């Protein structure tokens, strides 16, 4: 079995592997892109609705985009209704 030939092929392979693993890990993810103040409010509401002790909720990833908006992914257990 031949490995990836270029850095791009290796990155694509790693991305696909992570996506496959995430699909079966029992978590639901929601990604948002909002201005900073709205993002803070969204996170507060999400954590109020799905508290960490019960649903293992968290901000899984976030980054600031050019122009000041925040892109972030919230994660919670699938068992939440």
N, CA and C of each residue as an Amber inpcrd file, in Angstrom:
protein
   243
   0.8460000  -1.1780000   0.0000000   0.0000000   0.0000000   0.0000000
   0.8910000   1.2410000   0.0000000   0.6780000   2.0770000  -0.9780000
   1.4860000   3.2890000  -1.1090000   0.8850000   4.4010000  -0.2610000
   1.7440000   5.1760000   0.3800000   1.3100000   6.3050000   1.1940000
   1.0600000   7.5160000   0.3270000   0.6220000   8.6040000   0.9340000
   0.3910000   9.8450000   0.1910000   1.6960000  10.3560000  -0.4150000
   1.5890000  10.9170000  -1.5850000   2.7760000  11.3590000  -2.3170000
   3.1400000  12.8170000  -2.0580000   2.1500000  13.6250000  -1.7400000
   2.4090000  15.0500000  -1.5340000   1.8690000  15.4830000  -0.1670000
   2.3380000  16.6140000   0.3290000   1.7810000  17.1210000   1.5970000
   0.2630000  17.3360000   1.5100000  -0.2320000  17.7870000   0.3680000
  -1.6730000  18.0020000   0.1880000  -2.4210000  16.6780000   0.3160000
  -1.9150000  15.6050000  -0.2960000  -2.5680000  14.2990000  -0.1980000
  -2.5720000  13.8100000   1.2530000  -1.4840000  14.0450000   1.9570000
  -1.4040000  13.6250000   3.3530000  -2.3900000  14.4220000   4.2100000
  -2.4880000  15.7310000   3.9810000  -3.4280000  16.5650000   4.7260000
  -4.8680000  16.1280000   4.4510000  -5.1750000  15.8290000   3.1840000
  -6.5250000  15.3700000   2.8380000  -6.8470000  14.0440000   3.5180000
  -5.8800000  13.1690000   3.5490000  -6.0730000  11.8650000   4.1800000
  -6.3140000  12.0230000   5.6910000  -5.5530000  12.8940000   6.3300000
  -5.7300000  13.1390000   7.7610000  -7.0940000  13.7780000   8.0370000
  -7.4970000  14.7280000   7.1990000  -8.7980000  15.3870000   7.3590000
  -9.9300000  14.3670000   7.2440000  -9.8390000  13.4900000   6.2550000
 -10.8660000  12.4680000   6.0640000 -10.9180000  11.5020000   7.2460000
  -9.7570000  11.1690000   7.7810000  -9.7040000  10.2660000   8.9320000
 -10.3650000  10.9110000  10.1580000 -10.0620000  12.1900000  10.4050000
 -10.6720000  12.8960000  11.5340000 -12.1850000  13.0020000  11.3680000
 -12.6360000  13.2950000  10.1560000 -14.0710000  13.4290000   9.8990000
 -14.7790000  12.0890000  10.1170000 -14.1590000  11.0170000   9.6930000
 -14.7540000   9.6970000   9.8810000 -14.8500000   9.3630000  11.3700000
 -13.8050000   9.6680000  12.1230000 -13.8120000   9.4090000  13.5610000
 -14.8870000  10.2500000  14.2600000 -14.9940000  11.5150000  13.8860000
 -15.9740000  12.4030000  14.5100000 -17.4040000  11.9430000  14.2620000
 -17.6530000  11.3620000  13.1050000 -19.0030000  10.9430000  12.7580000
 -19.5240000   9.8570000  13.7000000 -18.6320000   9.1400000  14.3580000
 -19.0350000   8.0190000  15.1980000 -18.6710000   8.2050000  16.6710000
 -18.4090000   9.4120000  17.1010000 -17.9490000   9.6020000  18.4830000
 -19.0650000   9.9520000  19.4710000 -20.3190000  10.0350000  19.0150000
 -21.4310000  10.2790000  19.9210000 -21.7350000  11.7380000  20.1940000
 -21.0270000  12.6580000  19.5570000 -21.2490000  14.0830000  19.7830000
 -21.9690000  14.7170000  18.5980000 -22.7310000  15.7600000  18.9170000
 -23.3580000  16.6060000  17.9040000 -22.5760000  17.9070000  17.8950000
 -22.2390000  18.3940000  16.7250000 -21.4870000  19.6420000  16.6000000
 -22.2900000  20.6580000  15.8040000 -22.2170000  21.9030000  16.2540000
 -22.8460000  23.0180000  15.5390000 -21.7990000  24.1060000  15.3780000
 -21.6490000  24.5980000  14.1610000 -20.6710000  25.6410000  13.8760000
 -21.4020000  26.9490000  13.6000000 -20.8900000  28.0270000  14.1760000
 -21.4830000  29.3500000  14.0610000 -20.4180000  30.3380000  13.5970000
 -20.8410000  31.3820000  12.9130000 -19.9830000  32.5160000  12.5680000
 -20.7680000  33.7710000  12.9330000 -20.2590000  34.4950000  13.9430000
 -21.0010000  35.6400000  14.4680000 -20.0400000  36.7190000  14.9430000
 -20.5530000  37.9580000  15.0620000 -19.7540000  38.9960000  15.7160000
 -19.4560000  38.5710000  17.1570000 -18.3840000  39.0790000  17.7290000
 -17.8950000  38.6420000  19.0410000 -18.9790000  38.6470000  20.1330000
 -19.7220000  39.7420000  20.2830000 -20.7330000  39.8140000  21.3410000
 -21.8540000  38.7940000  21.1310000 -22.2720000  38.6170000  19.8820000
 -23.3010000  37.6200000  19.5890000 -22.7700000  36.2090000  19.8610000
 -21.5120000  35.9790000  19.5460000 -20.9070000  34.6650000  19.7950000
 -20.9030000  34.3560000  21.2920000 -20.5550000  35.3240000  22.1000000
 -20.5670000  35.1200000  23.5570000 -21.9690000  34.7530000  24.0380000
 -22.9590000  35.4570000  23.5460000 -24.3430000  35.1840000  23.9300000
 -24.7750000  33.7880000  23.4810000 -24.4090000  33.3990000  22.2820000
 -24.7540000  32.0670000  21.7720000 -24.1370000  30.9700000  22.6330000
 -22.8710000  31.1510000  23.0170000 -22.2000000  30.1610000  23.8670000
 -22.8940000  30.0730000  25.2230000 -23.2360000  31.2160000  25.8090000
 -23.9330000  31.2050000  27.1110000 -25.2580000  30.4510000  27.0210000
 -26.0290000  30.7350000  25.9720000 -27.3230000  30.0800000  25.7990000
 -27.1520000  28.5760000  25.5610000 -26.1660000  28.1970000  24.7750000
 -25.9040000  26.7910000  24.4950000 -25.5570000  26.0490000  25.7830000
 -24.6680000  26.6380000  26.5870000 -24.2530000  25.9870000  27.8230000
 -25.3570000  25.9920000  28.8810000 -26.2470000  26.9710000  28.8320000
 -27.4080000  26.9420000  29.7160000 -28.3660000  25.8230000  29.3130000
 -28.5290000  25.6610000  28.0120000 -29.4400000  24.6270000  27.5060000
 -28.8620000  23.2240000  27.6620000 -27.5500000  23.0820000  27.4350000
 -26.8660000  21.7930000  27.5230000 -25.6990000  21.9240000  28.5030000
 -25.9460000  21.8550000  29.8090000 -24.8700000  22.0530000  30.7870000
 -23.7680000  21.0010000  30.6530000 -22.5500000  21.4380000  30.8790000
 -21.3830000  20.5700000  30.7210000 -21.4640000  19.2810000  31.5300000
 -21.8610000  19.3120000  32.8160000 -21.8820000  18.0620000  33.5840000
 -22.8070000  16.9950000  32.9910000 -23.9020000  17.4040000  32.3790000
 -24.8630000  16.4390000  31.8400000 -24.5650000  16.0390000  30.3950000
 -24.0490000  16.9670000  29.5990000 -23.9110000  16.7210000  28.1700000
 -22.4850000  16.8440000  27.6420000 -21.5340000  17.0610000  28.5440000
 -20.1340000  17.2470000  28.1480000 -19.9860000  18.3320000  27.0790000
 -20.7750000  19.3910000  27.2150000 -20.7920000  20.4880000  26.2490000
 -19.5410000  21.3410000  26.3760000 -19.0850000  21.8460000  25.2370000
 -17.9270000  22.7310000  25.2460000 -17.7750000  23.4300000  23.9040000
 -16.9700000  24.4940000  23.9200000 -16.5320000  25.1080000  22.6780000
 -15.3660000  24.2430000  22.2000000 -15.5810000  23.5470000  21.1120000
 -14.5600000  22.6150000  20.6360000 -13.4490000  23.3360000  19.8740000
 -13.8240000  24.3480000  19.1330000 -12.8520000  25.0670000  18.3080000
 -13.3720000  26.4800000  18.0930000 -12.4600000  27.4500000  18.0570000
 -12.8580000  28.8000000  17.6860000 -11.6790000  29.5120000  17.0380000
 -12.0130000  30.5140000  16.2170000 -10.9840000  31.3600000  15.5950000
 -11.6170000  32.6920000  15.2230000 -10.7650000  33.6960000  15.2070000
 -11.2170000  35.0270000  14.8020000 -10.9590000  35.1770000  13.3130000
 -11.9850000  35.5800000  12.5900000 -11.8810000  35.7650000  11.1490000
 -11.5130000  37.2080000  10.8280000 -10.9830000  37.4480000   9.6470000
 -10.7360000  38.8310000   9.2520000 -12.0590000  39.6110000   9.3150000
 -12.0190000  40.7750000   9.8600000 -13.2320000  41.5590000  10.0230000
 -13.8170000  41.4460000  11.4190000 -13.2130000  40.6090000  12.2570000
 -13.6120000  40.5510000  13.6520000 -14.6580000  39.5120000  14.0160000
 -15.2390000  38.8150000  13.0470000 -16.2130000  37.7850000  13.4010000
 -15.5060000  36.5770000  14.0020000 -16.2550000  35.8220000  14.8000000
 -15.7430000  34.6300000  15.4450000 -16.4360000  33.4150000  14.8350000
 -15.6380000  32.4580000  14.4120000 -16.1750000  31.1810000  13.9540000
 -15.8940000  30.1740000  15.0650000 -16.9210000  29.4690000  15.5110000
 -16.7250000  28.5310000  16.6040000 -17.6330000  27.3260000  16.4430000
 -17.1820000  26.2150000  17.0100000 -17.9340000  24.9710000  16.9680000
 -18.2610000  24.5420000  18.3900000 -19.5460000  24.3470000  18.6550000
 -20.0190000  23.8590000  19.9420000 -20.2630000  22.3670000  19.8280000
 -19.9520000  21.6470000  20.9100000 -20.0960000  20.2000000  20.9180000
 -20.9010000  19.7840000  22.1400000 -21.7790000  18.7900000  21.9670000
 -22.5480000  18.2190000  23.0720000 -22.8210000  16.7560000  22.7650000
 -23.1360000  16.0060000  23.8010000 -23.4830000  14.6000000  23.6040000
 -24.7690000  14.4860000  22.7990000 -24.8540000  13.4710000  21.9940000
 -26.0100000  13.2290000  21.1500000 -27.2710000  12.9330000  21.9810000
 -27.1130000  12.4940000  23.2200000 -28.2450000  12.1150000  24.0600000
 -29.1440000  13.2960000  24.4260000 -28.6640000  14.5010000  24.2350000
 -29.4770000  15.6900000  24.5290000 -30.6130000  15.7860000  23.5110000
 -31.7750000  16.1770000  23.9830000 -32.9490000  16.2790000  23.1000000
 -33.1140000  17.6830000  22.5930000
